[in-house]
Amino acid sequence: MHVTFNRHGSGSARAAADYLVGELDAAGRVRPAVEVLRGNPDHGADVADSLSFGRGYTSGVIAWAPEDQPTDEQIGAVLDEFEKTAWAGLEPDRYAWTAILHREDGDGVHVHLLAARCDLAGRWPIRPGPWAGGLH
Protein backbone atom coordinates (compact mmCIF):
# COMPACT_ATOMS: atom_id res chain seq x y z
CA MET A 1 0.00 0.00 0.00
CA HIS A 2 1.23 3.46 -0.88
CA VAL A 3 -0.14 6.81 0.35
CA THR A 4 0.71 9.93 -1.65
CA PHE A 5 -0.42 13.54 -1.37
CA ASN A 6 -0.54 15.59 -4.56
CA ARG A 7 0.55 19.19 -5.09
CA HIS A 8 -2.94 20.10 -6.28
CA GLY A 9 -5.05 22.28 -4.05
CA SER A 10 -5.11 25.81 -5.38
CA GLY A 11 -7.42 25.31 -8.35
CA SER A 12 -11.07 24.38 -8.55
CA ALA A 13 -12.06 21.72 -6.04
CA ARG A 14 -15.28 21.28 -8.06
CA ALA A 15 -13.26 20.32 -11.15
CA ALA A 16 -11.18 17.90 -9.06
CA ALA A 17 -14.28 16.27 -7.54
CA ASP A 18 -15.99 16.02 -10.93
CA TYR A 19 -12.91 14.33 -12.38
CA LEU A 20 -12.71 11.86 -9.50
CA VAL A 21 -16.33 10.74 -9.83
CA GLY A 22 -16.30 10.85 -13.63
CA GLU A 23 -16.46 7.72 -15.73
CA LEU A 24 -13.34 8.62 -17.78
CA ASP A 25 -9.74 8.66 -16.58
CA ALA A 26 -7.11 11.24 -17.62
CA ALA A 27 -6.36 9.28 -20.81
CA GLY A 28 -10.03 9.25 -21.79
CA ARG A 29 -10.53 5.55 -20.98
CA VAL A 30 -13.68 4.35 -19.23
CA ARG A 31 -12.97 3.47 -15.61
CA PRO A 32 -14.09 -0.07 -14.70
CA ALA A 33 -15.57 1.10 -11.38
CA VAL A 34 -15.96 4.34 -9.42
CA GLU A 35 -17.52 4.37 -5.96
CA VAL A 36 -17.76 7.07 -3.29
CA LEU A 37 -16.73 5.33 -0.07
CA ARG A 38 -16.69 8.26 2.37
CA GLY A 39 -18.02 11.76 2.51
CA ASN A 40 -19.75 13.78 -0.15
CA PRO A 41 -17.67 15.05 -3.09
CA ASP A 42 -20.09 17.92 -3.74
CA HIS A 43 -20.00 19.15 -0.15
CA GLY A 44 -16.21 18.94 0.08
CA ALA A 45 -15.79 20.81 -3.21
CA ASP A 46 -18.28 23.50 -2.20
CA VAL A 47 -16.51 24.08 1.11
CA ALA A 48 -13.03 24.13 -0.47
CA ASP A 49 -14.07 26.51 -3.24
CA SER A 50 -15.64 28.91 -0.72
CA LEU A 51 -12.40 29.40 1.24
CA SER A 52 -10.59 32.71 0.96
CA PHE A 53 -7.07 31.36 1.42
CA GLY A 54 -4.92 30.06 -1.44
CA ARG A 55 -4.89 26.29 -1.03
CA GLY A 56 -8.50 25.32 -0.44
CA TYR A 57 -8.09 21.57 -0.62
CA THR A 58 -5.69 18.68 -0.25
CA SER A 59 -5.78 15.68 -2.55
CA GLY A 60 -4.06 12.35 -2.38
CA VAL A 61 -4.30 8.70 -3.21
CA ILE A 62 -4.03 5.41 -1.36
CA ALA A 63 -2.96 2.71 -3.80
CA TRP A 64 -2.44 -1.02 -3.59
CA ALA A 65 -0.40 -3.23 -5.89
CA PRO A 66 -2.61 -5.42 -8.11
CA GLU A 67 -1.42 -8.55 -6.30
CA ASP A 68 -2.58 -7.10 -2.94
CA GLN A 69 -6.25 -7.34 -3.95
CA PRO A 70 -7.56 -5.68 -0.75
CA THR A 71 -11.05 -6.64 0.36
CA ASP A 72 -13.74 -4.03 0.92
CA GLU A 73 -13.29 -4.57 4.67
CA GLN A 74 -9.54 -3.96 4.44
CA ILE A 75 -10.06 -0.80 2.40
CA GLY A 76 -12.60 0.39 4.97
CA ALA A 77 -10.17 -0.28 7.83
CA VAL A 78 -7.43 1.71 6.07
CA LEU A 79 -9.82 4.63 5.56
CA ASP A 80 -10.88 4.47 9.22
CA GLU A 81 -7.24 4.73 10.33
CA PHE A 82 -6.47 7.44 7.79
CA GLU A 83 -9.40 9.53 9.01
CA LYS A 84 -8.40 9.13 12.67
CA THR A 85 -4.83 10.19 11.85
CA ALA A 86 -5.53 13.04 9.41
CA TRP A 87 -8.06 14.77 11.67
CA ALA A 88 -6.83 13.62 15.07
CA GLY A 89 -8.94 15.18 17.80
CA LEU A 90 -11.63 16.60 15.51
CA GLU A 91 -15.18 15.32 15.40
CA PRO A 92 -16.42 14.29 11.92
CA ASP A 93 -18.76 17.30 11.71
CA ARG A 94 -15.71 19.60 11.76
CA TYR A 95 -14.13 18.53 8.45
CA ALA A 96 -15.24 17.86 4.89
CA TRP A 97 -13.61 15.10 2.88
CA THR A 98 -14.36 12.35 0.45
CA ALA A 99 -12.76 9.04 -0.50
CA ILE A 100 -13.45 7.73 -4.00
CA LEU A 101 -12.56 4.20 -5.07
CA HIS A 102 -11.29 3.50 -8.58
CA ARG A 103 -10.90 -0.08 -9.74
CA GLU A 104 -8.60 -0.70 -12.67
CA ASP A 105 -8.38 -3.41 -15.27
CA GLY A 106 -6.04 -6.11 -14.01
CA ASP A 107 -7.14 -6.05 -10.33
CA GLY A 108 -5.59 -2.68 -9.46
CA VAL A 109 -7.41 -0.56 -6.89
CA HIS A 110 -6.80 2.88 -5.47
CA VAL A 111 -8.73 5.40 -3.39
CA HIS A 112 -8.55 9.12 -4.14
CA LEU A 113 -8.83 11.54 -1.23
CA LEU A 114 -10.12 15.09 -1.47
CA ALA A 115 -10.38 17.25 1.65
CA ALA A 116 -11.26 20.87 2.28
CA ARG A 117 -8.41 22.48 4.21
CA CYS A 118 -10.44 24.04 6.99
CA ASP A 119 -12.04 23.32 10.32
CA LEU A 120 -15.75 23.70 9.65
CA ALA A 121 -16.37 25.03 13.17
CA GLY A 122 -14.45 28.25 12.55
CA ARG A 123 -13.37 28.02 8.90
CA TRP A 124 -9.73 28.45 9.91
CA PRO A 125 -7.09 26.60 7.89
CA ILE A 126 -6.00 23.06 8.70
CA ARG A 127 -3.83 20.72 6.70
CA PRO A 128 -4.86 17.06 6.63
CA GLY A 129 -1.79 14.92 6.25
CA PRO A 130 0.78 17.42 7.57
CA TRP A 131 3.29 14.59 7.81
CA ALA A 132 3.58 14.71 4.00
CA GLY A 133 5.67 17.91 4.26
CA GLY A 134 6.44 20.41 1.53
CA LEU A 135 3.53 21.98 -0.29
CA HIS A 136 1.33 18.90 -0.01
Backbone as a chain_set.jsonl record, in Angstrom:
{"seq": "MHVTFNRHGSGSARAAADYLVGELDAAGRVRPAVEVLRGNPDHGADVADSLSFGRGYTSGVIAWAPEDQPTDEQIGAVLDEFEKTAWAGLEPDRYAWTAILHREDGDGVHVHLLAARCDLAGRWPIRPGPWAGGLH", "coords": {"N": [[0.854, -1.178, 0.0], [0.464, 2.232, -0.736], [0.66, 5.602, 0.137], [0.046, 8.781, -1.052], [0.334, 12.295, -1.273], [-0.857, 14.867, -3.332], [0.301, 17.75, -5.224], [-1.723, 19.375, -5.924], [-4.382, 21.705, -5.199], [-4.848, 24.384, -5.23], [-6.461, 25.115, -7.264], [-9.662, 24.658, -8.826], [-11.747, 22.988, -6.692], [-14.145, 21.835, -7.304], [-13.815, 21.04, -9.998], [-11.852, 19.098, -9.579], [-13.253, 17.229, -7.959], [-15.318, 16.514, -9.721], [-13.827, 15.278, -11.74], [-12.82, 13.076, -10.299], [-15.114, 11.561, -9.725], [-15.987, 11.033, -12.217], [-16.642, 9.078, -15.213], [-14.556, 8.687, -16.955], [-10.991, 8.296, -17.235], [-7.831, 10.139, -16.97], [-6.662, 9.665, -19.425], [-8.78, 9.37, -21.055], [-10.022, 6.928, -21.051], [-12.597, 4.579, -20.193], [-13.413, 4.127, -16.838], [-13.279, 1.114, -14.978], [-14.671, 0.878, -12.52], [-16.152, 3.138, -10.238], [-16.575, 4.44, -7.074], [-18.029, 6.17, -4.415], [-16.762, 6.14, -1.29], [-16.546, 7.39, 1.19], [-17.759, 10.356, 2.74], [-18.939, 13.307, 0.958], [-18.55, 14.242, -2.241], [-19.51, 16.602, -3.489], [-20.153, 18.329, -1.351], [-17.627, 18.617, -0.078], [-16.177, 19.84, -2.171], [-17.645, 22.218, -2.511], [-17.222, 23.474, -0.014], [-14.381, 23.746, -0.033], [-14.006, 25.383, -2.306], [-15.154, 27.703, -1.405], [-13.436, 28.901, 0.333], [-11.254, 31.51, 1.459], [-8.515, 31.526, 1.49], [-5.405, 30.585, -0.165], [-4.781, 27.73, -0.79], [-7.214, 25.671, -1.041], [-7.904, 23.002, -0.831], [-6.792, 19.627, -0.163], [-5.386, 16.913, -1.871], [-5.038, 13.42, -2.474], [-3.852, 10.013, -2.762], [-4.491, 6.628, -2.022], [-2.985, 3.698, -2.72], [-2.904, 0.324, -3.878], [-0.906, -2.481, -4.739], [-1.57, -4.502, -7.626], [-1.453, -7.256, -6.993], [-2.039, -7.26, -4.298], [-4.807, -7.075, -3.864], [-6.93, -5.909, -2.056], [-9.609, -6.454, 0.259], [-13.015, -5.24, 0.54], [-13.496, -4.758, 3.229], [-10.893, -4.48, 4.243], [-10.056, -2.187, 2.875], [-11.884, -0.366, 3.948], [-11.027, -0.403, 6.641], [-8.468, 0.731, 6.4], [-9.196, 3.301, 5.547], [-10.612, 4.136, 7.821], [-8.504, 4.314, 9.71], [-6.877, 6.194, 8.42], [-8.556, 8.456, 8.491], [-8.786, 8.882, 11.278], [-6.158, 9.571, 11.842], [-5.525, 11.75, 10.118], [-7.288, 13.77, 10.919], [-6.933, 14.027, 13.67], [-8.34, 14.273, 16.836], [-10.458, 15.887, 16.026], [-13.971, 16.101, 15.659], [-16.136, 14.34, 13.363], [-17.994, 16.158, 12.219], [-16.589, 18.436, 11.852], [-14.944, 18.582, 9.662], [-14.545, 18.323, 6.102], [-14.511, 15.88, 3.728], [-13.76, 13.457, 1.164], [-13.648, 10.112, -0.035], [-12.818, 8.262, -2.792], [-13.225, 5.411, -4.606], [-11.411, 3.807, -7.151], [-11.433, 1.249, -9.41], [-9.266, -0.712, -11.374], [-8.521, -2.121, -14.604], [-7.204, -5.397, -14.524], [-7.048, -5.937, -11.794], [-6.099, -3.829, -10.188], [-6.424, -1.345, -7.624], [-7.319, 1.748, -6.218], [-7.72, 4.518, -3.964], [-8.911, 7.701, -4.102], [-8.409, 10.75, -2.382], [-9.962, 13.66, -1.222], [-9.972, 16.672, 0.372], [-11.315, 19.423, 2.091], [-9.456, 22.184, 3.235], [-9.971, 23.154, 5.926], [-11.217, 23.823, 9.231], [-14.425, 23.163, 9.937], [-15.842, 24.296, 12.023], [-14.85, 26.849, 12.59], [-13.856, 27.774, 10.259], [-11.142, 28.148, 9.944], [-7.822, 27.606, 8.669], [-6.671, 24.247, 8.171], [-4.454, 21.461, 7.787], [-4.846, 18.513, 6.436], [-3.011, 15.542, 6.746], [-0.378, 16.529, 7.48], [2.063, 15.382, 7.833], [3.1, 14.826, 5.373], [4.648, 16.879, 4.438], [6.434, 19.609, 2.757], [4.746, 21.248, 0.075], [2.442, 19.846, 0.068]], "CA": [[0.0, 0.0, 0.0], [1.234, 3.461, -0.88], [-0.142, 6.811, 0.35], [0.707, 9.934, -1.649], [-0.419, 13.537, -1.37], [-0.542, 15.594, -4.557], [0.553, 19.186, -5.087], [-2.941, 20.104, -6.279], [-5.055, 22.277, -4.046], [-5.112, 25.811, -5.38], [-7.419, 25.311, -8.353], [-11.068, 24.385, -8.548], [-12.064, 21.716, -6.044], [-15.276, 21.284, -8.057], [-13.256, 20.323, -11.149], [-11.183, 17.902, -9.058], [-14.281, 16.271, -7.542], [-15.991, 16.015, -10.929], [-12.909, 14.332, -12.382], [-12.706, 11.856, -9.499], [-16.331, 10.739, -9.827], [-16.3, 10.855, -13.631], [-16.458, 7.718, -15.734], [-13.344, 8.619, -17.78], [-9.736, 8.657, -16.584], [-7.109, 11.238, -17.622], [-6.356, 9.276, -20.808], [-10.034, 9.251, -21.788], [-10.533, 5.554, -20.985], [-13.677, 4.346, -19.234], [-12.974, 3.471, -15.608], [-14.087, -0.072, -14.702], [-15.567, 1.105, -11.382], [-15.96, 4.339, -9.424], [-17.516, 4.369, -5.959], [-17.764, 7.07, -3.292], [-16.726, 5.335, -0.072], [-16.692, 8.256, 2.367], [-18.022, 11.765, 2.505], [-19.755, 13.783, -0.153], [-17.671, 15.05, -3.095], [-20.088, 17.922, -3.741], [-20.0, 19.145, -0.145], [-16.208, 18.938, 0.077], [-15.792, 20.806, -3.212], [-18.28, 23.503, -2.202], [-16.505, 24.075, 1.113], [-13.031, 24.133, -0.469], [-14.07, 26.512, -3.241], [-15.637, 28.907, -0.717], [-12.401, 29.402, 1.239], [-10.589, 32.714, 0.961], [-7.066, 31.362, 1.424], [-4.924, 30.061, -1.439], [-4.89, 26.294, -1.027], [-8.496, 25.316, -0.444], [-8.091, 21.568, -0.62], [-5.689, 18.684, -0.252], [-5.777, 15.678, -2.55], [-4.059, 12.353, -2.384], [-4.303, 8.699, -3.211], [-4.026, 5.412, -1.356], [-2.963, 2.71, -3.802], [-2.435, -1.018, -3.595], [-0.397, -3.23, -5.891], [-2.61, -5.423, -8.107], [-1.423, -8.545, -6.297], [-2.575, -7.098, -2.941], [-6.247, -7.337, -3.946], [-7.556, -5.685, -0.752], [-11.055, -6.642, 0.355], [-13.744, -4.025, 0.917], [-13.293, -4.57, 4.666], [-9.54, -3.962, 4.44], [-10.056, -0.799, 2.401], [-12.602, 0.39, 4.969], [-10.174, -0.277, 7.826], [-7.428, 1.71, 6.068], [-9.823, 4.628, 5.557], [-10.884, 4.472, 9.222], [-7.244, 4.735, 10.329], [-6.471, 7.444, 7.785], [-9.399, 9.534, 9.013], [-8.396, 9.133, 12.669], [-4.831, 10.194, 11.848], [-5.533, 13.039, 9.41], [-8.057, 14.77, 11.671], [-6.828, 13.624, 15.072], [-8.935, 15.183, 17.803], [-11.628, 16.598, 15.506], [-15.182, 15.319, 15.403], [-16.421, 14.292, 11.921], [-18.763, 17.3, 11.715], [-15.705, 19.599, 11.757], [-14.131, 18.532, 8.451], [-15.238, 17.861, 4.889], [-13.612, 15.101, 2.879], [-14.363, 12.348, 0.448], [-12.756, 9.044, -0.496], [-13.451, 7.731, -4.002], [-12.561, 4.197, -5.067], [-11.288, 3.504, -8.578], [-10.9, -0.076, -9.74], [-8.596, -0.696, -12.671], [-8.384, -3.412, -15.271], [-6.044, -6.112, -14.006], [-7.143, -6.049, -10.335], [-5.591, -2.678, -9.458], [-7.413, -0.561, -6.894], [-6.798, 2.884, -5.471], [-8.733, 5.402, -3.395], [-8.551, 9.115, -4.136], [-8.83, 11.537, -1.226], [-10.116, 15.093, -1.474], [-10.38, 17.251, 1.65], [-11.257, 20.872, 2.276], [-8.407, 22.478, 4.21], [-10.438, 24.042, 6.989], [-12.04, 23.323, 10.319], [-15.755, 23.704, 9.651], [-16.372, 25.032, 13.169], [-14.453, 28.249, 12.554], [-13.37, 28.023, 8.9], [-9.727, 28.453, 9.905], [-7.094, 26.598, 7.887], [-6.0, 23.06, 8.702], [-3.826, 20.716, 6.702], [-4.864, 17.064, 6.635], [-1.791, 14.917, 6.254], [0.775, 17.422, 7.572], [3.286, 14.588, 7.814], [3.577, 14.715, 3.996], [5.669, 17.908, 4.26], [6.443, 20.411, 1.534], [3.529, 21.977, -0.29], [1.33, 18.9, -0.008]], "C": [[0.894, 1.233, 0.0], [0.284, 4.646, -0.702], [0.656, 7.997, -0.168], [-0.225, 11.135, -1.602], [0.069, 14.293, -2.588], [-0.283, 17.064, -4.264], [-0.673, 20.018, -5.453], [-3.558, 20.706, -5.019], [-5.374, 23.745, -4.185], [-6.077, 26.104, -6.52], [-8.835, 25.02, -7.894], [-11.253, 23.003, -7.921], [-13.24, 21.047, -6.754], [-14.765, 20.484, -9.257], [-12.566, 19.04, -10.694], [-12.202, 16.835, -8.672], [-14.996, 15.675, -8.748], [-15.121, 15.004, -11.663], [-12.889, 13.002, -11.622], [-13.939, 10.97, -9.577], [-16.724, 10.469, -11.274], [-16.005, 9.445, -14.119], [-15.192, 7.564, -16.568], [-12.106, 9.0, -16.975], [-9.03, 9.752, -17.39], [-6.767, 10.937, -19.077], [-7.616, 9.112, -21.656], [-10.61, 7.846, -21.82], [-11.636, 5.452, -19.942], [-13.105, 3.609, -18.025], [-13.866, 2.254, -15.355], [-15.068, 0.126, -13.547], [-15.151, 2.37, -10.644], [-17.012, 4.274, -8.325], [-17.097, 5.348, -4.868], [-17.872, 6.238, -2.016], [-16.971, 6.148, 1.188], [-17.019, 9.662, 1.912], [-18.884, 12.036, 1.294], [-18.872, 14.683, -1.02], [-18.202, 16.456, -3.351], [-19.898, 18.846, -2.542], [-18.54, 19.56, 0.049], [-15.743, 19.978, -0.921], [-16.383, 22.178, -2.928], [-17.555, 24.22, -1.064], [-15.142, 24.586, 0.652], [-13.059, 25.352, -1.382], [-14.563, 27.798, -2.587], [-14.566, 29.552, 0.161], [-11.642, 30.568, 0.617], [-9.074, 32.571, 0.884], [-6.679, 30.525, 0.207], [-5.128, 28.59, -1.715], [-6.129, 25.785, -0.308], [-8.7, 23.843, -0.182], [-6.765, 20.822, -0.694], [-6.208, 17.464, -0.991], [-4.65, 14.665, -2.441], [-4.649, 11.053, -2.878], [-3.686, 7.622, -2.322], [-4.119, 4.32, -2.413], [-2.386, 1.385, -3.315], [-1.885, -1.627, -4.875], [-1.483, -4.21, -6.339], [-2.622, -6.756, -7.359], [-1.933, -8.461, -4.856], [-4.055, -7.466, -2.88], [-6.95, -7.135, -2.594], [-9.063, -5.912, -0.821], [-11.708, -5.309, 0.694], [-13.54, -3.72, 2.399], [-11.903, -4.0, 4.952], [-9.436, -2.506, 3.988], [-10.752, 0.092, 3.424], [-11.767, 0.615, 6.217], [-9.054, 0.736, 7.589], [-8.009, 3.122, 6.111], [-10.167, 5.066, 6.973], [-9.623, 5.006, 9.898], [-6.736, 6.044, 9.73], [-7.251, 8.611, 8.388], [-9.016, 9.883, 10.449], [-7.063, 9.874, 12.752], [-4.859, 11.599, 11.249], [-6.24, 14.132, 10.2], [-8.089, 14.415, 13.151], [-7.419, 14.693, 15.984], [-10.149, 15.947, 17.319], [-12.798, 15.633, 15.324], [-15.496, 15.374, 13.909], [-17.223, 15.471, 11.372], [-17.905, 18.561, 11.577], [-14.79, 19.571, 10.543], [-14.947, 17.953, 7.305], [-14.227, 17.136, 4.01], [-14.404, 14.04, 2.148], [-13.272, 11.367, 0.054], [-13.473, 8.336, -1.638], [-12.61, 6.58, -4.542], [-12.568, 4.112, -6.584], [-10.726, 2.095, -8.705], [-10.351, 0.001, -11.152], [-8.695, -2.073, -13.311], [-7.141, -4.091, -14.707], [-5.962, -6.128, -12.493], [-6.555, -4.888, -9.547], [-6.726, -1.93, -8.772], [-6.689, 0.587, -6.19], [-7.964, 3.758, -5.023], [-8.191, 6.82, -3.426], [-9.156, 9.81, -2.925], [-8.914, 12.996, -1.641], [-10.681, 15.697, -0.197], [-10.268, 18.762, 1.624], [-10.272, 21.158, 3.404], [-8.875, 23.489, 5.249], [-11.194, 23.254, 8.043], [-13.408, 23.966, 10.131], [-16.341, 24.505, 10.805], [-16.026, 26.51, 13.1], [-13.921, 28.7, 11.216], [-11.904, 28.435, 8.872], [-8.984, 27.306, 9.229], [-6.587, 25.426, 8.732], [-5.39, 22.332, 7.511], [-3.881, 19.229, 7.019], [-3.589, 16.47, 6.053], [-0.566, 15.795, 6.367], [2.104, 16.673, 7.549], [3.878, 14.483, 6.415], [4.636, 15.772, 3.685], [5.517, 18.694, 2.973], [5.151, 21.168, 1.32], [2.295, 21.099, -0.278], [0.308, 19.169, 1.06]], "O": [[1.939, 1.266, 0.65], [-0.779, 4.688, -1.322], [1.805, 8.199, 0.225], [-1.422, 11.013, -1.858], [1.27, 14.353, -2.849], [-0.611, 17.56, -3.186], [-0.657, 21.24, -5.305], [-3.28, 20.257, -3.907], [-6.091, 24.306, -3.357], [-6.468, 27.256, -6.709], [-9.153, 25.128, -6.71], [-10.954, 21.983, -8.54], [-13.317, 19.82, -6.799], [-15.232, 19.372, -9.504], [-12.683, 18.007, -11.354], [-12.037, 15.666, -9.019], [-15.249, 14.471, -8.793], [-15.619, 13.99, -12.152], [-12.936, 11.933, -12.231], [-13.823, 9.747, -9.503], [-17.693, 9.753, -11.53], [-15.219, 8.715, -13.515], [-14.785, 6.441, -16.866], [-12.151, 9.904, -16.141], [-9.574, 10.237, -18.382], [-6.601, 11.859, -19.876], [-7.535, 8.759, -22.832], [-11.58, 7.591, -22.534], [-11.613, 6.153, -18.93], [-12.407, 2.604, -18.164], [-15.084, 2.348, -15.501], [-16.18, -0.401, -13.586], [-13.965, 2.637, -10.45], [-18.195, 4.077, -8.601], [-15.94, 5.355, -4.447], [-18.934, 5.701, -1.7], [-17.547, 5.642, 2.151], [-16.607, 10.098, 0.837], [-19.469, 11.135, 0.694], [-18.486, 15.769, -0.588], [-17.421, 17.405, -3.423], [-19.527, 20.009, -2.7], [-18.256, 20.728, 0.311], [-15.0, 20.894, -0.569], [-15.702, 23.192, -3.085], [-17.304, 25.423, -1.139], [-14.788, 25.734, 0.919], [-12.231, 26.252, -1.247], [-14.405, 28.877, -3.159], [-14.778, 30.648, 0.68], [-11.418, 30.607, -0.593], [-8.409, 33.409, 0.275], [-7.518, 29.841, -0.378], [-5.61, 28.234, -2.79], [-6.092, 25.502, 0.89], [-9.571, 23.465, 0.601], [-5.767, 21.322, -1.213], [-7.338, 17.029, -0.767], [-3.476, 15.016, -2.33], [-5.786, 10.998, -3.347], [-2.522, 7.703, -1.928], [-5.197, 4.046, -2.94], [-1.502, 1.344, -2.459], [-2.355, -1.316, -5.969], [-2.243, -4.702, -5.504], [-3.689, -7.321, -7.12], [-2.229, -9.492, -4.252], [-4.494, -8.107, -1.925], [-7.506, -8.086, -2.043], [-9.707, -5.603, -1.823], [-11.03, -4.361, 1.091], [-13.425, -2.556, 2.783], [-11.755, -3.131, 5.811], [-8.796, -1.691, 4.652], [-10.268, 1.18, 3.734], [-11.792, 1.703, 6.792], [-8.726, 1.516, 8.483], [-7.384, 4.035, 6.65], [-10.032, 6.245, 7.301], [-9.667, 6.031, 10.578], [-6.224, 6.902, 10.449], [-6.668, 9.633, 8.749], [-8.932, 11.061, 10.796], [-6.867, 10.708, 13.636], [-4.282, 12.529, 11.813], [-5.833, 15.293, 10.155], [-9.132, 14.491, 13.801], [-7.046, 15.864, 15.913], [-10.816, 16.601, 18.121], [-12.622, 14.495, 14.888], [-15.157, 16.357, 13.25], [-17.143, 15.76, 10.178], [-18.415, 19.626, 11.229], [-13.939, 20.448, 10.4], [-15.902, 17.203, 7.507], [-13.217, 17.709, 3.602], [-15.56, 13.763, 2.469], [-12.121, 11.748, -0.162], [-14.599, 7.866, -1.476], [-11.442, 6.752, -4.889], [-13.599, 4.319, -7.223], [-9.661, 1.792, -8.165], [-10.9, 0.689, -12.012], [-8.927, -3.07, -12.627], [-6.137, -3.43, -14.442], [-4.873, -6.322, -11.954], [-6.517, -4.961, -8.319], [-7.849, -1.887, -9.275], [-5.598, 0.417, -5.645], [-9.042, 3.741, -5.617], [-7.142, 7.108, -2.849], [-10.269, 9.498, -2.502], [-8.032, 13.503, -2.335], [-11.745, 15.288, 0.268], [-9.257, 19.315, 1.191], [-10.256, 20.452, 4.413], [-8.263, 24.541, 5.432], [-11.732, 22.178, 7.785], [-13.527, 25.191, 10.164], [-17.246, 25.313, 10.595], [-16.83, 27.346, 13.511], [-13.572, 29.868, 11.042], [-11.452, 29.014, 7.885], [-9.46, 26.171, 9.217], [-6.135, 25.607, 9.863], [-5.772, 22.568, 6.365], [-3.058, 18.73, 7.786], [-3.15, 16.868, 4.974], [0.238, 15.821, 5.435], [3.149, 17.263, 7.276], [5.036, 14.092, 6.269], [5.438, 15.588, 2.769], [4.588, 18.47, 2.198], [4.541, 21.667, 2.266], [1.201, 21.572, -0.587], [-0.698, 18.466, 1.142]]}, "num_chains": 1, "name": "protein.A"}
